[in-house]
Amino acid sequence: MKLQGQTALVTGAAGGIGREIALAFAREGARVAIADIAFEATAAVAALIHTLGGEAVALPMDVTVEKSVDAAVSSAAARFGGIDILVSNAGTQIVRPVEELSLDEWKGVLAVHLDGAFLTTKACLPLMKNSTRGGTIIYMGSVHSKEASPLKAPYVTAKHGIMGLAKVVAKEGAKFKVRANVICPGFVRTPLVERQIPEQARALGISEQEVIRDVMLGDTVDGEFTSSQDVAEVALWLAAFPSNALTGQSIVVSHGWHMQ
């Protein structure tokens, strides 16, 4: 049980990658605080963990609202005695050319990714610093933290920004044994990605099959989607890593799309 006795807070955990990470952490002994704006779905994940013999709590959280973040983090820490692991995973996406984006749409995407990462870090970091065990912060980046694609200006900008935040937190947290790293998945067939397929087909004037084959998977080594389970395995490895030897880094999980 790699995470026995530790408490993890996972945002955007009602479904997709966040849900899979929450389940993986629970299987390895962690107490899991499952946070999402979609509270009913979050409660279902917590209930599933309970049926599997794990310990979890569902928390409503809007990662763009400081009071919401602080309340959820305080609740999780009070229930479980602290926060050892933060997975900042909540995200959103808009597929549209730059000149067709409104300022509110631009700010909305950046708020979920960047404000959410900042606010959850700001709330959890003092708890980790005050613990003799330190902690680990895992940010959900993307191959788009390193690459760019058309029609995704706010998303690509936000994912690049997350890399910078992680590096700063890695340096500020080091003396307190707090590590910060970024997971950079390729395309994972979550509902977020499913919505992009017809959107990109319309915007690019190609078929949905061509979007999948050429746009999403064209640069992979095998034409395969990354799975939520793949990403969860990397998150588990980062969460359980025992020292500052691995901090301020980004791990690409993408079937070979963007090799470093």
Steps between C-alpha positions, in 0.01 A plus 500: 500500500716782366292784648391344827420764761513792259225740398453609139284779361410456133319776310287434194449153645136442404605325179773434247863522606423641846264215583755241392772664710272509804424130462867411451601694810225337707611153388847585630372597843452876475208684654361696206319833495315509168433857391299620202242757405275205399429393856252218432748322274773558757286339768459195275878460476533523878227239539683268260820534701308416816364182342856401412603539864668838468446830676380804306301819531323692224544876504338769285768728358509772238875532442459856371349628828739545793237455770381176342855364477590603854182350645554166326867478596422590862226237511728229360785592734272503803353161413825324414757692701675683220576482128801303376425494126331754275403407147398818316307343217189710431489625142287627215538568130374721218580419137490820293733730302661781699305778327168330579566468874340745736702641787267328745561163332875559511489594868270208581740235372799663667307531826421129525854388417723773643291659773392151604859378521607812690210501748522130585878529539464808719253317723688169526862614512494633859356169620784313328765740629375459856514121475817311578424279200492782245283423201466480126309713252413356162375734230314371198668651198481366148715438198366850433723614786781446249332516158233714334199413288266724304170605657616457860664830596372531860553131577855494363582824680366365829682169470828679431438717807452197724856394420631830635294478818622147569865606469455787743316281752772234470761760600295662775389169645831312493619586851165383634519168309221607265540380141318637194478330161286509187340213309465575130256255340425468133139470390297301753152408380314677779172691449713814459682346203186341359345846470804625311470245219193648326610854590836454329341322205277801436777755555754319282258380233592134537323187619490390863702191404769727354504707820570185701750346258690807382452777755479316831704187440703581191822565693477199731709189436204265479184703432364431848328724753665537840276347766388641833661195659834589339486847652391367839800267511735794446318704766538211744871475425550873555292501818699213650845623396700537823728799452574837341701320233188517283357851512440783256467247218244420232415144398352454152251211469396504136587189299805682371337828404768752595816315597745677728 
